[in-house]
Amino acid sequence: MSDQLGIEVILLAAASAGKGIDIATWLAAPEDGKLNISEFKDRWETLALAVSLNEEWEVKRELQYATSKESIALIQKICYIGNDYGGNALIDVNKFIALCETGIENYLYELSEGNRVYLIIILQVT
């Protein structure tokens, strides 16, 4: 699907929610929901740093993927909404947040489906 964020991005959004951090507030987009890509990148990276506090190194490594050059480029590709007057790319933060929420829901659904299949296999074996 062309409107799909990477799993690392989704997991950063989920980890943020799990720590009680509202990413909409953290990203603090103006009323129109548009944020310059460099501002978005800076805020996304600081969110990852905040979420990574007191986490194991494996989690920190995954969060680095969520803020990597490739992840930011993918976010820009999917959520690009035009340029500001200076020619800088703008991100549609509302679309980004909606995609994160959908991604989290899909990921949790897949996990629950996977657990259900695993339980069925266990029940059939025993």
C-alpha positions as CSV (number, residue, x, y, z in Angstrom):
1,M,0.0,0.0,0.0
2,S,1.4,3.4,-0.9
3,D,0.1,5.2,2.2
4,Q,1.8,2.9,4.6
5,L,4.3,4.2,7.1
6,G,7.2,1.9,8.2
7,I,6.7,-0.3,11.2
8,E,9.3,1.5,13.2
9,V,7.4,4.8,12.7
10,I,4.2,3.1,13.9
11,L,6.0,1.6,16.9
12,L,7.4,5.0,17.9
13,A,3.8,6.4,17.7
14,A,2.5,3.5,19.8
15,A,5.4,3.7,22.3
16,S,4.6,7.4,22.7
17,A,1.0,6.7,23.4
18,G,2.0,4.0,25.8
19,K,4.0,6.6,27.8
20,G,1.1,9.0,27.7
21,I,2.6,11.3,25.1
22,D,0.2,12.8,22.6
23,I,2.1,13.1,19.4
24,A,-0.3,15.7,18.0
25,T,0.6,18.0,20.9
26,W,4.3,17.0,20.7
27,L,4.5,17.9,17.0
28,A,2.5,21.1,17.7
29,A,1.5,21.7,14.1
30,P,-0.3,25.1,13.4
31,E,-4.0,25.1,13.1
32,D,-3.8,24.2,9.4
33,G,-1.9,21.0,10.2
34,K,1.1,21.8,8.0
35,L,4.6,21.6,9.4
36,N,7.9,22.3,7.6
37,I,9.8,19.1,7.1
38,S,12.8,20.2,9.0
39,E,10.6,21.3,12.0
40,F,8.8,18.0,11.8
41,K,12.1,16.1,11.7
42,D,13.4,17.9,14.7
43,R,10.2,17.3,16.7
44,W,10.0,13.7,15.7
45,E,13.6,13.1,16.8
46,T,13.1,14.7,20.1
47,L,10.0,12.6,20.6
48,A,12.1,9.5,19.9
49,L,14.6,10.7,22.5
50,A,11.9,11.3,25.1
51,V,10.4,7.8,24.5
52,S,13.8,6.1,24.6
53,L,14.5,7.3,28.1
54,N,15.0,4.3,30.5
55,E,14.5,1.8,27.6
56,E,16.8,-1.1,26.6
57,W,19.3,-0.6,23.8
58,E,17.2,-2.8,21.5
59,V,14.3,-0.4,21.8
60,K,16.6,2.6,21.3
61,R,17.9,1.0,18.1
62,E,14.4,0.5,16.8
63,L,13.6,4.1,17.6
64,Q,16.6,5.2,15.6
65,Y,15.1,3.5,12.6
66,A,11.9,5.5,13.1
67,T,13.9,8.7,12.8
68,S,16.3,7.6,10.1
69,K,16.8,9.5,6.8
70,E,14.8,6.7,5.1
71,S,11.9,6.9,7.5
72,I,11.8,10.7,7.2
73,A,11.9,10.5,3.4
74,L,9.0,8.0,3.5
75,I,7.0,10.2,5.8
76,Q,7.6,13.2,3.5
77,K,6.6,11.1,0.4
78,I,3.4,10.0,2.0
79,C,2.4,13.1,3.9
80,Y,3.7,15.9,1.5
81,I,1.2,18.6,1.1
82,G,3.1,21.3,-0.8
83,N,5.8,23.8,-0.1
84,D,5.9,26.9,2.1
85,Y,6.9,30.3,0.7
86,G,10.5,29.5,1.2
87,G,10.2,26.4,-1.0
88,N,10.5,24.0,1.9
89,A,8.4,20.8,1.9
90,L,5.4,20.8,4.2
91,I,4.1,17.7,6.0
92,D,0.3,17.2,6.6
93,V,0.6,16.4,10.3
94,N,-3.1,15.4,10.5
95,K,-2.7,12.8,7.8
96,F,0.5,11.6,9.5
97,I,-1.2,11.1,12.8
98,A,-4.2,9.4,11.2
99,L,-1.8,7.0,9.4
100,C,-0.1,6.3,12.7
101,E,-3.4,5.6,14.4
102,T,-4.5,3.3,11.6
103,G,-1.1,1.6,11.6
104,I,-1.2,1.0,15.3
105,E,-4.7,-0.5,15.0
106,N,-3.6,-2.8,12.1
107,Y,-0.5,-3.9,13.9
108,L,-2.5,-4.7,17.1
109,Y,-5.0,-6.6,15.0
110,E,-2.3,-8.6,13.3
111,L,-0.8,-9.4,16.7
112,S,-4.1,-10.6,18.0
113,E,-4.8,-12.6,14.9
114,G,-1.3,-14.2,15.2
115,N,-2.0,-15.1,18.8
116,R,-5.3,-16.6,17.9
117,V,-3.6,-18.8,15.3
118,Y,-0.9,-19.7,17.8
119,L,-3.5,-20.7,20.4
120,I,-5.4,-22.8,17.8
121,I,-2.2,-24.7,16.9
122,I,-1.5,-25.3,20.6
123,L,-5.0,-26.6,21.2
124,Q,-4.8,-28.9,18.2
125,V,-1.5,-30.3,19.3
126,T,-2.6,-31.0,22.9
